[in-house]
Amino acid sequence: MDFEKFDGKENFTLWQQRVKNLLVQQRIYKVLTKERPKKISAKDWNELEKIAFSTIWMCLANQILPEVCI
């Protein structure tokens, strides 16, 4: 990953596209856009979701994290 973390001041659309591309490269973007295929267990799908959300959170600046962390 070689781009700035989103801090609320930069171009969100550009940052969003970069994070999407990162998730595609990691082969986990599908968990954010599709329903769980029946051939994948709920446990495995939940793990993939955790990886995807973790990747997104790691791309956010510290001042933004409290706004999105649950």
A tleap script that builds the chain and sets N, CA, C and O, in Angstrom:
source leaprc.protein.ff14SB
mol = sequence {
  NMET ASP PHE GLU LYS PHE ASP GLY LYS GLU
  ASN PHE THR LEU TRP GLN GLN ARG VAL LYS
  ASN LEU LEU VAL GLN GLN ARG ILE TYR LYS
  VAL LEU THR LYS GLU ARG PRO LYS LYS ILE
  SER ALA LYS ASP TRP ASN GLU LEU GLU LYS
  ILE ALA PHE SER THR ILE TRP MET CYS LEU
  ALA ASN GLN ILE LEU PRO GLU VAL CYS CILE
}
set mol.1.N position { 0.853 -1.172 0.000 }
set mol.1.CA position { 0.000 0.000 0.000 }
set mol.1.C position { 0.890 1.223 0.000 }
set mol.1.O position { 1.721 1.408 0.889 }
set mol.2.N position { 0.705 2.048 -1.002 }
set mol.2.CA position { 1.557 3.215 -1.122 }
set mol.2.C position { 0.713 4.454 -1.424 }
set mol.2.O position { 0.865 5.084 -2.470 }
set mol.3.N position { -0.176 4.789 -0.492 }
set mol.3.CA position { -0.968 6.004 -0.632 }
set mol.3.C position { -1.314 6.530 0.752 }
set mol.3.O position { -1.232 5.820 1.754 }
set mol.4.N position { -1.699 7.790 0.770 }
set mol.4.CA position { -1.990 8.457 2.043 }
set mol.4.C position { -3.254 7.892 2.683 }
set mol.4.O position { -4.218 7.541 2.003 }
set mol.5.N position { -3.220 7.817 3.995 }
set mol.5.CA position { -4.425 7.431 4.726 }
set mol.5.C position { -5.436 8.557 4.607 }
set mol.5.O position { -5.070 9.731 4.550 }
set mol.6.N position { -6.712 8.192 4.570 }
set mol.6.CA position { -7.750 9.214 4.435 }
set mol.6.C position { -7.875 9.987 5.740 }
set mol.6.O position { -8.062 9.406 6.809 }
set mol.7.N position { -7.768 11.309 5.631 }
set mol.7.CA position { -7.826 12.167 6.818 }
set mol.7.C position { -9.000 13.132 6.788 }
set mol.7.O position { -9.117 13.998 7.656 }
set mol.8.N position { -9.868 12.990 5.798 }
set mol.8.CA position { -11.021 13.863 5.680 }
set mol.8.C position { -10.747 15.136 4.904 }
set mol.8.O position { -11.670 15.899 4.620 }
set mol.9.N position { -9.496 15.373 4.559 }
set mol.9.CA position { -9.128 16.594 3.850 }
set mol.9.C position { -8.824 16.343 2.375 }
set mol.9.O position { -8.925 17.252 1.551 }
set mol.10.N position { -8.460 15.133 2.055 }
set mol.10.CA position { -8.080 14.798 0.686 }
set mol.10.C position { -9.293 14.329 -0.112 }
set mol.10.O position { -10.407 14.289 0.410 }
set mol.11.N position { -9.078 13.981 -1.355 }
set mol.11.CA position { -10.120 13.542 -2.270 }
set mol.11.C position { -10.621 12.156 -1.855 }
set mol.11.O position { -9.907 11.166 -2.016 }
set mol.12.N position { -11.839 12.082 -1.324 }
set mol.12.CA position { -12.396 10.819 -0.854 }
set mol.12.C position { -12.579 9.818 -1.988 }
set mol.12.O position { -12.286 8.634 -1.819 }
set mol.13.N position { -13.058 10.277 -3.137 }
set mol.13.CA position { -13.322 9.370 -4.261 }
set mol.13.C position { -12.049 8.679 -4.724 }
set mol.13.O position { -12.060 7.482 -5.008 }
set mol.14.N position { -10.965 9.416 -4.802 }
set mol.14.CA position { -9.679 8.835 -5.193 }
set mol.14.C position { -9.218 7.814 -4.153 }
set mol.14.O position { -8.788 6.717 -4.509 }
set mol.15.N position { -9.304 8.170 -2.870 }
set mol.15.CA position { -8.928 7.256 -1.793 }
set mol.15.C position { -9.793 5.997 -1.837 }
set mol.15.O position { -9.286 4.886 -1.686 }
set mol.16.N position { -11.088 6.174 -2.043 }
set mol.16.CA position { -12.030 5.056 -2.093 }
set mol.16.C position { -11.652 4.077 -3.205 }
set mol.16.O position { -11.681 2.863 -3.002 }
set mol.17.N position { -11.303 4.597 -4.361 }
set mol.17.CA position { -10.918 3.743 -5.481 }
set mol.17.C position { -9.637 2.982 -5.170 }
set mol.17.O position { -9.509 1.807 -5.514 }
set mol.18.N position { -8.706 3.638 -4.530 }
set mol.18.CA position { -7.447 2.967 -4.168 }
set mol.18.C position { -7.695 1.841 -3.173 }
set mol.18.O position { -7.114 0.763 -3.298 }
set mol.19.N position { -8.544 2.081 -2.196 }
set mol.19.CA position { -8.852 1.034 -1.213 }
set mol.19.C position { -9.600 -0.113 -1.893 }
set mol.19.O position { -9.338 -1.281 -1.609 }
set mol.20.N position { -10.521 0.216 -2.780 }
set mol.20.CA position { -11.235 -0.825 -3.521 }
set mol.20.C position { -10.238 -1.699 -4.287 }
set mol.20.O position { -10.334 -2.926 -4.265 }
set mol.21.N position { -9.287 -1.060 -4.960 }
set mol.21.CA position { -8.281 -1.820 -5.707 }
set mol.21.C position { -7.436 -2.688 -4.788 }
set mol.21.O position { -7.077 -3.809 -5.146 }
set mol.22.N position { -7.121 -2.180 -3.620 }
set mol.22.CA position { -6.370 -2.965 -2.636 }
set mol.22.C position { -7.164 -4.202 -2.219 }
set mol.22.O position { -6.611 -5.299 -2.140 }
set mol.23.N position { -8.455 -4.027 -1.955 }
set mol.23.CA position { -9.311 -5.151 -1.572 }
set mol.23.C position { -9.460 -6.153 -2.711 }
set mol.23.O position { -9.527 -7.358 -2.470 }
set mol.24.N position { -9.512 -5.668 -3.944 }
set mol.24.CA position { -9.578 -6.563 -5.100 }
set mol.24.C position { -8.292 -7.377 -5.189 }
set mol.24.O position { -8.345 -8.583 -5.429 }
set mol.25.N position { -7.153 -6.747 -5.002 }
set mol.25.CA position { -5.877 -7.460 -5.045 }
set mol.25.C position { -5.803 -8.529 -3.964 }
set mol.25.O position { -5.220 -9.592 -4.176 }
set mol.26.N position { -6.389 -8.248 -2.814 }
set mol.26.CA position { -6.390 -9.210 -1.712 }
set mol.26.C position { -7.481 -10.274 -1.877 }
set mol.26.O position { -7.584 -11.202 -1.075 }
set mol.27.N position { -8.281 -10.127 -2.916 }
set mol.27.CA position { -9.376 -11.040 -3.227 }
set mol.27.C position { -10.433 -11.097 -2.121 }
set mol.27.O position { -11.005 -12.152 -1.843 }
set mol.28.N position { -10.677 -9.955 -1.504 }
set mol.28.CA position { -11.690 -9.893 -0.451 }
set mol.28.C position { -12.743 -8.830 -0.720 }
set mol.28.O position { -13.626 -8.629 0.113 }
set mol.29.N position { -12.680 -8.152 -1.842 }
set mol.29.CA position { -13.669 -7.118 -2.156 }
set mol.29.C position { -15.073 -7.705 -2.241 }
set mol.29.O position { -16.052 -7.035 -1.911 }
set mol.30.N position { -15.169 -8.950 -2.681 }
set mol.30.CA position { -16.478 -9.587 -2.866 }
set mol.30.C position { -17.291 -9.662 -1.575 }
set mol.30.O position { -18.521 -9.679 -1.625 }
set mol.31.N position { -16.632 -9.707 -0.433 }
set mol.31.CA position { -17.404 -9.807 0.818 }
set mol.31.C position { -18.152 -8.518 1.126 }
set mol.31.O position { -19.091 -8.521 1.923 }
set mol.32.N position { -17.748 -7.424 0.507 }
set mol.32.CA position { -18.433 -6.156 0.717 }
set mol.32.C position { -19.519 -5.907 -0.323 }
set mol.32.O position { -20.327 -4.992 -0.163 }
set mol.33.N position { -19.550 -6.704 -1.380 }
set mol.33.CA position { -20.458 -6.425 -2.484 }
set mol.33.C position { -21.428 -7.556 -2.798 }
set mol.33.O position { -22.371 -7.363 -3.565 }
set mol.34.N position { -21.213 -8.725 -2.221 }
set mol.34.CA position { -22.041 -9.875 -2.563 }
set mol.34.C position { -22.536 -10.572 -1.299 }
set mol.34.O position { -21.991 -10.400 -0.209 }
set mol.35.N position { -23.582 -11.360 -1.488 }
set mol.35.CA position { -24.039 -12.219 -0.404 }
set mol.35.C position { -23.127 -13.439 -0.330 }
set mol.35.O position { -22.471 -13.810 -1.304 }
set mol.36.N position { -23.104 -14.042 0.830 }
set mol.36.CA position { -22.258 -15.213 1.037 }
set mol.36.C position { -22.707 -16.364 0.149 }
set mol.36.O position { -23.867 -16.772 0.194 }
set mol.37.N position { -21.782 -16.890 -0.665 }
set mol.37.CA position { -22.119 -18.081 -1.450 }
set mol.37.C position { -22.359 -19.267 -0.513 }
set mol.37.O position { -21.722 -19.375 0.534 }
set mol.38.N position { -23.254 -20.128 -0.884 }
set mol.38.CA position { -23.588 -21.279 -0.035 }
set mol.38.C position { -22.399 -22.214 0.182 }
set mol.38.O position { -22.340 -22.930 1.181 }
set mol.39.N position { -21.454 -22.205 -0.757 }
set mol.39.CA position { -20.312 -23.113 -0.635 }
set mol.39.C position { -19.280 -22.621 0.394 }
set mol.39.O position { -18.367 -23.365 0.752 }
set mol.40.N position { -19.418 -21.386 0.865 }
set mol.40.CA position { -18.517 -20.845 1.878 }
set mol.40.C position { -19.251 -20.800 3.210 }
set mol.40.O position { -20.368 -20.290 3.294 }
set mol.41.N position { -18.630 -21.327 4.235 }
set mol.41.CA position { -19.270 -21.352 5.550 }
set mol.41.C position { -19.418 -19.932 6.096 }
set mol.41.O position { -18.662 -19.031 5.733 }
set mol.42.N position { -20.394 -19.754 6.963 }
set mol.42.CA position { -20.616 -18.447 7.587 }
set mol.42.C position { -19.378 -18.027 8.376 }
set mol.42.O position { -19.024 -16.848 8.392 }
set mol.43.N position { -18.730 -18.968 9.018 }
set mol.43.CA position { -17.521 -18.669 9.792 }
set mol.43.C position { -16.420 -18.129 8.883 }
set mol.43.O position { -15.792 -17.117 9.197 }
set mol.44.N position { -16.188 -18.800 7.764 }
set mol.44.CA position { -15.150 -18.352 6.824 }
set mol.44.C position { -15.496 -16.996 6.221 }
set mol.44.O position { -14.619 -16.149 6.049 }
set mol.45.N position { -16.778 -16.787 5.896 }
set mol.45.CA position { -17.223 -15.518 5.331 }
set mol.45.C position { -17.011 -14.391 6.338 }
set mol.45.O position { -16.564 -13.305 5.970 }
set mol.46.N position { -17.329 -14.644 7.604 }
set mol.46.CA position { -17.127 -13.635 8.649 }
set mol.46.C position { -15.651 -13.284 8.805 }
set mol.46.O position { -15.310 -12.126 9.047 }
set mol.47.N position { -14.782 -14.271 8.667 }
set mol.47.CA position { -13.342 -14.005 8.729 }
set mol.47.C position { -12.908 -13.112 7.566 }
set mol.47.O position { -12.118 -12.186 7.753 }
set mol.48.N position { -13.419 -13.389 6.379 }
set mol.48.CA position { -13.095 -12.551 5.224 }
set mol.48.C position { -13.606 -11.126 5.429 }
set mol.48.O position { -12.926 -10.168 5.062 }
set mol.49.N position { -14.792 -10.980 6.009 }
set mol.49.CA position { -15.323 -9.649 6.306 }
set mol.49.C position { -14.410 -8.914 7.279 }
set mol.49.O position { -14.135 -7.728 7.092 }
set mol.50.N position { -13.944 -9.594 8.303 }
set mol.50.CA position { -13.044 -8.973 9.278 }
set mol.50.C position { -11.765 -8.496 8.613 }
set mol.50.O position { -11.267 -7.414 8.923 }
set mol.51.N position { -11.236 -9.290 7.709 }
set mol.51.CA position { -10.021 -8.903 6.985 }
set mol.51.C position { -10.280 -7.664 6.141 }
set mol.51.O position { -9.464 -6.743 6.122 }
set mol.52.N position { -11.415 -7.634 5.442 }
set mol.52.CA position { -11.753 -6.484 4.593 }
set mol.52.C position { -11.912 -5.214 5.426 }
set mol.52.O position { -11.349 -4.174 5.084 }
set mol.53.N position { -12.672 -5.293 6.514 }
set mol.53.CA position { -12.875 -4.114 7.356 }
set mol.53.C position { -11.565 -3.661 7.996 }
set mol.53.O position { -11.314 -2.462 8.124 }
set mol.54.N position { -10.743 -4.609 8.391 }
set mol.54.CA position { -9.449 -4.266 8.972 }
set mol.54.C position { -8.580 -3.527 7.961 }
set mol.54.O position { -7.908 -2.555 8.307 }
set mol.55.N position { -8.593 -3.978 6.735 }
set mol.55.CA position { -7.823 -3.312 5.675 }
set mol.55.C position { -8.298 -1.878 5.494 }
set mol.55.O position { -7.488 -0.959 5.372 }
set mol.56.N position { -9.607 -1.690 5.476 }
set mol.56.CA position { -10.158 -0.340 5.323 }
set mol.56.C position { -9.756 0.536 6.503 }
set mol.56.O position { -9.323 1.672 6.308 }
set mol.57.N position { -9.892 0.026 7.714 }
set mol.57.CA position { -9.539 0.808 8.901 }
set mol.57.C position { -8.068 1.198 8.903 }
set mol.57.O position { -7.711 2.284 9.361 }
set mol.58.N position { -7.205 0.309 8.388 }
set mol.58.CA position { -5.775 0.608 8.346 }
set mol.58.C position { -5.455 1.692 7.322 }
set mol.58.O position { -4.350 2.235 7.321 }
set mol.59.N position { -6.403 2.008 6.458 }
set mol.59.CA position { -6.224 3.047 5.446 }
set mol.59.C position { -6.810 4.384 5.892 }
set mol.59.O position { -6.885 5.326 5.102 }
set mol.60.N position { -7.221 4.469 7.145 }
set mol.60.CA position { -7.802 5.697 7.682 }
set mol.60.C position { -6.841 6.355 8.666 }
set mol.60.O position { -6.157 5.672 9.428 }
set mol.61.N position { -6.793 7.662 8.647 }
set mol.61.CA position { -5.964 8.411 9.592 }
set mol.61.C position { -6.575 8.321 10.994 }
set mol.61.O position { -7.770 8.070 11.149 }
set mol.62.N position { -5.747 8.526 11.994 }
set mol.62.CA position { -6.183 8.402 13.388 }
set mol.62.C position { -7.392 9.264 13.723 }
set mol.62.O position { -8.270 8.832 14.470 }
set mol.63.N position { -7.449 10.475 13.182 }
set mol.63.CA position { -8.558 11.367 13.525 }
set mol.63.C position { -9.888 10.914 12.919 }
set mol.63.O position { -10.944 11.373 13.354 }
set mol.64.N position { -9.858 10.033 11.935 }
set mol.64.CA position { -11.072 9.533 11.298 }
set mol.64.C position { -11.574 8.262 11.987 }
set mol.64.O position { -12.777 8.002 11.988 }
set mol.65.N position { -10.690 7.482 12.561 }
set mol.65.CA position { -11.058 6.196 13.145 }
set mol.65.C position { -12.201 6.245 14.142 }
set mol.65.O position { -13.086 5.392 14.079 }
set mol.66.N position { -12.226 7.207 15.063 }
set mol.66.CA position { -13.350 7.216 16.018 }
set mol.66.C position { -14.713 7.390 15.353 }
set mol.66.O position { -15.736 7.022 15.932 }
set mol.67.N position { -14.735 7.943 14.153 }
set mol.67.CA position { -15.995 8.138 13.431 }
set mol.67.C position { -16.542 6.864 12.831 }
set mol.67.O position { -17.745 6.771 12.585 }
set mol.68.N position { -15.683 5.867 12.584 }
set mol.68.CA position { -16.115 4.657 11.892 }
set mol.68.C position { -15.961 3.376 12.696 }
set mol.68.O position { -16.608 2.380 12.372 }
set mol.69.N position { -15.156 3.364 13.699 }
set mol.69.CA position { -14.923 2.133 14.464 }
set mol.69.C position { -16.137 1.789 15.318 }
set mol.69.O position { -16.746 2.642 15.964 }
set mol.70.N position { -16.454 0.513 15.287 }
set mol.70.CA position { -17.576 0.011 16.076 }
set mol.70.C position { -17.113 -1.081 17.024 }
set mol.70.O position { -17.919 -1.629 17.775 }
savepdb mol mol.pdb
quit
